[in-house]
Amino acid sequence: MAKKQIIWSKRANAELVGVLEFFNERNGNSNYSLKILIEVEDLLNALSKNELIGRLSSDKRARVIVMGTYLIFYDITEERIEIVSFWDNRQDESKRIDFKK
């Protein structure tokens, strides 16, 4: 299976940036944020090689990968993989994206 291009939706990118900025501000440095980025990069590298490593979400359309306290939701097309949400499980669940729409 060939590696697929991975793209980030605006929403997913904003969610990831929000998490990174939160920890930068809270910790007064970027060490923990860099750790998160490395983990995301490693996971996405594996995902680009095997798009089915995530389990189907409840809507049976999107897939999800658990990364510690984060959920990475993604959609698969023939050409690419789109990260649609980078969800921090410690947030209010009512703010999570509804994939059934």
N, C-alpha and C positions, 0 to 999 in steps of 0.2 A: 504494500500500500504506500503510495507516494505521500510525501508531506503536504499538507494543505496549509494555505495561507490563513492566518488568524487575524481577524480584525475586531476592534472594540467599538461597541455602540457608544454614542455620546453619554447615555445614561450610565453604562458600566464604567466608562472612563471617569466620569464625575464621582461615582461611588468609590472607586479605588483611590482617586486623588483625595477625596474627603477623609478616608481612613488614614492615608499617609500623612496628611496635614495634621490630623488630630494627634497622632502619635509624635510627630515632630514638635508640636506645641507643648503637649503634655510632658514629654520627656526632656525637652530642651535640646535635643539633638536628633539626628536622622538615623541612628544605629538600628533601632527596631524597624523603622520604615524600610531600610535597606534589606533587612532580613526578610520582611514580607515580600518585597520585590523579587528577591532571589528565589524564594519559594514559588511565587507566581510564575516566574520565568521558567523554572524547572518543570512545573506542572504543565505549562503551555507547550513546552518542547515535547513532552510525552504525548499531550493531546494532539499535536500536529501529526504525530506518527500513528496514533490510534484514536480516532475520533469517538469510539464507542466506550472509552474508559469510564465515562460518567453514566450514572443511572438515569432512566427516564424520570422526568418530573411528573407530578400528579396529572398534568394535562396531556401526557403522552406525546407531546410535541417537542418541547425543550428537554435538554439533558442537564444534569447537575453533577458537579464534583465537589466533594467536601474537602476543605483545606483548613483543618483546625476549626476555628470559630467562624470561618467564612464559607459561603456557598458561591460557587462560580456557575452561573447558568449560561448555557450556550445553545445555539441552533446550528444545524449542519445543512449546507447546500452542496451541490456537486462541485463547486469551485472553491469553497472556503468554509471556515468555521467562524461564526460571529459570537463573541462574548456579549451577552445581552444584559447581564447584571452581576455585580460583585457585591454580594450581600453579607453584611456583618450580622451574625445571629444574635448579637446582644442588643440590636435595635428593636424598636416596636414593630412587630410582625405586620401590623396594618399598613405600614409604609412599603411593604414588599411588592414588587411588580406582579401583576396578575397576567399570567401567560395564556389564560383562556380567552382573552379578548383578541 
